[in-house]
Amino acid sequence: MSQVLTKADLIYSLRQQDPSLSRPLATKLADAFFEEIILALERGESVKISGLGSFRRRRKKERPGRNPKTGVTTLVTSRNVVLFQASQKLKSQLKTQKN
């Protein structure tokens, strides 16, 4: 696998775990999984995946900003952002792998 985990990598991994799974079906499964997460976030719901963490949508308020290159002050419009918080299980797993 590459340095970045791509959707193609996930599909490949699904097919490695179940060789009878066709590429189109594995692609459909991955697409459906991501689509459910996106739809839930659009509805304003949190998404919790056991052993991985939770995703939630947050509205950031309008605020003053500055272009670091030019120094020009501008207004940054309000927007939605997605936050991810890792589960305790994931955090502890990564911690033990680090040592």
QUIGI-V160692 format. One record per residue. N is the residue number from 0. RES is the residue in one letter. OMEGA is omega in radians with two decimals (999 if undefined). Layout:
<<N,RES,OMEGA> <N,RES,OMEGA>>
This chain:
<<0,M,-3.10> <1,S,3.11> <2,Q,3.13> <3,V,3.11> <4,L,-3.11> <5,T,3.08> <6,K,3.10> <7,A,3.09> <8,D,3.11> <9,L,3.12> <10,I,3.11> <11,Y,-3.14> <12,S,3.08> <13,L,-3.11> <14,R,3.07> <15,Q,-3.13> <16,Q,3.11> <17,D,-3.08> <18,P,3.13> <19,S,-3.13> <20,L,-3.14> <21,S,3.13> <22,R,3.13> <23,P,3.13> <24,L,3.10> <25,A,3.10> <26,T,3.10> <27,K,3.12> <28,L,3.14> <29,A,3.13> <30,D,-3.14> <31,A,3.13> <32,F,-3.13> <33,F,3.14> <34,E,3.11> <35,E,3.11> <36,I,-3.12> <37,I,-3.13> <38,L,3.12> <39,A,3.13> <40,L,3.10> <41,E,3.12> <42,R,-3.14> <43,G,-3.13> <44,E,3.01> <45,S,3.10> <46,V,3.14> <47,K,3.11> <48,I,-3.07> <49,S,3.11> <50,G,-3.13> <51,L,-3.13> <52,G,-3.11> <53,S,3.08> <54,F,3.02> <55,R,-3.14> <56,R,3.12> <57,R,3.11> <58,R,3.08> <59,K,-3.12> <60,K,3.03> <61,E,-3.09> <62,R,3.06> <63,P,3.12> <64,G,-3.12> <65,R,3.05> <66,N,-3.08> <67,P,-3.12> <68,K,-3.06> <69,T,-3.11> <70,G,-3.13> <71,V,3.10> <72,T,-3.13> <73,T,3.13> <74,L,3.09> <75,V,-3.07> <76,T,3.09> <77,S,-3.09> <78,R,3.05> <79,N,3.05> <80,V,3.10> <81,V,3.11> <82,L,3.08> <83,F,3.05> <84,Q,-3.12> <85,A,3.10> <86,S,3.10> <87,Q,3.14> <88,K,3.13> <89,L,3.14> <90,K,-3.11> <91,S,3.10> <92,Q,3.13> <93,L,3.13> <94,K,-3.12> <95,T,3.10> <96,Q,-3.12> <97,K,-3.07> <98,N,999>>
